[in-house]
Structure formats: structure tokens, C-alpha cells
Amino acid sequence: MNQNLKTYSTKINHPAFNKYIKDTYKWSALFSTILAVIVIISFYIYGETSYEMDNPEALYIGLTIGGMFILIAFFQIMGRKKSTTWDGSIIEKNIKNKRKKSQNDNSWRHYEEFTVTILRDHGNIYHLIAEDDDTIYNYYQIGDRVRHHKGLNSYEKRNKSNDTIIFCNACATLNDINDDFCFRCKCPLLK
């Protein structure tokens, strides 16, 4: 049995993670800016060609919506920058049968909601929630120690010695435990 699978990995210091985080900031900013420009131009054109709304009213609406896209990206980037590395434990797992209205035809859709609850060592509680996918639910067991790494939106399980799968801590893609790098983003797998 690989002893490295029983502790947190030191591979988190690999330069690929810093590059991934910086690229995430860059792509978030670029994507939101492109969306904002498209929305602003679209509303301006609508204001020039529509009989329902004229400019500058249409342009102001476009600027408002475009600004919202940029603000969302800004807060997402700042949230990642402010995040910290912390440890916690899995304290609870739940499965609930739920239903919600479909947006397409107003019918009800039934689904299972899988929840894994993490208690941070300093008291905060976090929930990992998935609909109709029990992968994360089955991956973690009550009592497992986990580490949240700064700038990433994922959790590293401390003891991975009995696992056949591993999640990439950068992009959250599911990988085989025998792989050393994520096949999707090429970051090292933390094992």
C-alpha cells in the first residue's frame, strides 16, 4: 500500500496549480467582458431598430446587465483570492428524494439530492450537494479528514489508500487513482 495515499499531498505546491488559478482569473474576466460587450451592443442595436424601446433607455439597460456580468466575475475572483487553506471532517451524509418544476413544460421532475456535510476545524459548515449523482457521496465517508486548498473550489481527502478514483483538486474532474496527472487540466493529482 502506498503510504503517500494516507496523508495530504505536498504536490499542491506544484507550479501547475498557480498557473491554473491565474488562468481561471483571466478566463473569468475575459468571458464576463465578452458577455458584457455582446449584451451592450445587442441592447444598443435593439434600441435603434425596435419600436418598443429607444436609445438611450435600451443602452442603459444593456450597460446595467453588462455591468452585472463584470461584477459577478469580480466577486468570483475576489472570493477565490480571499479563500484560505483549512482542514475539516465529514460529519454527515444525506440522501433526499425531491422534486422541482421543469422550466420547459411546467411538470414536476423527481430527483435524488446527495449531500455531504463538512465541519471545518474552526466551526463553519459546508455542504457538497449533487443531484442524481452519488459519486461524491460515495467517495467521502463520515469521519474522513479533508483539506480545502486556497484558491481552489475542491477538497482533498487525507486518506486515499482504499480509493480507486481521485478528484482533481484544480478542475474537479474524476480520475483513476493510478494516474499522476489530471487528464483534463494536466495538474498533478494530490496523492
C-alpha positions in Angstrom: 0.0 0.0 0.0 1.3 3.4 -0.9 2.0 5.3 2.3 1.6 8.7 0.4 -2.1 7.9 0.0 -2.6 8.2 3.7 -1.7 11.8 4.1 -2.2 15.2 2.4 -0.1 15.6 -0.7 2.8 18.0 -1.0 2.1 18.2 -4.7 -0.2 21.2 -4.0 2.9 23.3 -4.3 3.4 22.3 -7.9 3.5 25.4 -10.3 0.7 23.9 -12.3 -1.8 24.9 -9.6 -0.7 28.5 -9.5 -1.0 28.7 -13.3 -4.4 27.1 -13.1 -5.6 29.6 -10.6 -4.2 32.6 -12.6 -5.8 31.2 -15.8 -9.1 30.9 -14.0 -9.0 34.6 -13.0 -8.0 35.5 -16.6 -10.7 33.4 -18.2 -13.4 34.6 -15.8 -12.5 38.3 -16.5 -12.3 37.7 -20.3 -15.6 35.7 -20.5 -17.5 38.3 -18.5 -16.1 41.2 -20.5 -17.1 39.5 -23.8 -20.6 38.8 -22.5 -20.9 42.4 -21.3 -19.9 43.8 -24.7 -22.3 41.5 -26.5 -25.2 42.5 -24.2 -24.4 46.2 -24.5 -24.1 46.1 -28.3 -27.3 44.0 -28.6 -29.3 46.4 -26.5 -28.0 49.3 -28.4 -29.0 47.7 -31.7 -32.4 46.8 -30.3 -32.9 50.4 -29.2 -32.1 51.6 -32.7 -34.3 49.1 -34.6 -37.2 48.4 -32.2 -40.4 50.3 -31.9 -40.8 49.1 -28.3 -37.7 50.8 -26.7 -35.5 53.6 -27.9 -31.9 54.6 -27.0 -30.6 55.7 -24.6 -33.1 53.6 -22.5 -32.1 50.3 -24.2 -28.4 51.2 -24.0 -28.8 51.9 -20.2 -30.4 48.5 -19.7 -27.6 46.9 -21.7 -25.0 48.7 -19.6 -26.6 47.6 -16.4 -26.8 43.9 -17.4 -23.3 44.0 -18.8 -22.0 45.6 -15.6 -23.7 42.8 -13.6 -21.7 40.2 -15.6 -18.5 42.0 -14.8 -19.4 42.4 -11.1 -20.2 38.7 -10.8 -16.8 37.8 -12.3 -15.1 40.3 -10.0 -16.7 38.8 -6.9 -15.9 35.3 -8.0 -12.2 36.2 -8.5 -12.1 38.1 -5.1 -13.8 35.1 -3.4 -11.1 32.7 -4.7 -8.3 35.2 -3.7 -9.7 35.5 -0.2 -10.2 31.8 0.3 -7.8 30.1 2.7 -6.4 26.6 3.2 -8.2 24.8 6.0 -8.9 21.4 7.4 -12.2 19.7 8.4 -14.1 16.5 8.8 -17.0 14.8 7.1 -19.7 14.8 9.7 -22.9 13.8 7.8 -24.2 12.3 4.6 -27.8 12.5 3.5 -30.0 11.4 0.5 -33.3 13.1 -0.1 -36.0 12.5 -2.7 -37.0 15.8 -4.0 -38.9 17.4 -6.8 -38.9 20.6 -8.7 -40.9 22.2 -11.6 -39.4 21.8 -15.0 -38.9 25.1 -16.8 -39.9 23.7 -20.2 -43.3 22.3 -19.6 -44.2 23.2 -16.0 -44.3 19.5 -15.0 -42.6 18.1 -11.9 -39.3 16.4 -12.1 -38.3 14.0 -9.3 -34.6 13.6 -8.4 -32.3 12.5 -5.6 -30.2 15.0 -3.8 -27.0 13.8 -2.3 -25.4 15.9 0.4 -22.0 15.6 2.2 -21.5 17.9 5.2 -18.1 19.1 6.1 -17.3 20.7 9.5 -14.4 23.0 9.4 -12.0 22.7 12.3 -12.9 26.3 13.2 -16.6 25.7 13.2 -18.0 26.6 9.8 -20.2 24.0 8.0 -20.0 23.4 4.2 -22.3 21.2 2.1 -21.3 19.4 -1.1 -24.6 18.8 -3.0 -25.3 16.9 -6.2 -28.5 15.9 -8.0 -28.9 12.4 -9.3 -25.1 11.7 -9.0 -23.8 9.8 -6.0 -20.1 9.9 -6.9 -19.1 12.5 -4.3 -21.5 10.9 -1.8 -19.8 7.5 -2.1 -16.3 9.0 -2.3 -16.4 10.5 1.2 -17.2 8.6 4.4 -18.2 10.0 7.8 -15.1 10.8 9.7 -12.9 11.4 6.7 -10.5 14.3 7.1 -10.4 16.8 4.3 -8.4 19.9 3.3 -9.7 22.8 1.3 -6.8 24.4 -0.6 -6.6 28.2 -1.1 -7.8 29.4 -4.5 -9.4 26.0 -5.4 -13.0 25.0 -5.1 -12.4 21.4 -4.1 -11.4 19.2 -1.1 -8.5 16.8 -0.8 -9.3 13.7 1.2 -6.5 12.9 3.6 -6.6 9.1 3.4 -7.0 7.9 -0.2 -5.5 4.4 0.4 -8.8 2.5 -0.3 -9.9 4.6 -3.2 -10.0 3.6 -6.9 -10.8 7.2 -8.0 -9.5 10.6 -7.2 -10.8 14.1 -8.0 -8.5 16.7 -9.5 -8.3 19.5 -7.0 -8.0 22.1 -9.7 -10.8 21.2 -12.1 -12.7 18.6 -10.1 -12.5 16.0 -12.9 -12.8 12.4 -11.8 -9.5 10.4 -12.5 -8.2 6.9 -11.9 -6.2 6.7 -8.6 -3.2 5.2 -10.6 -2.9 8.4 -12.7 -0.4 11.0 -11.7 -1.9 14.0 -13.6 -5.4 15.0 -14.4 -6.2 14.0 -18.0 -8.3 17.2 -18.4 -6.2 20.1 -17.0 -2.8 18.4 -16.6 -2.4 19.4 -12.9 -0.9 16.8 -10.6 -3.3 14.6 -8.7 -2.9 15.1 -4.9 -1.9 11.7 -3.7 
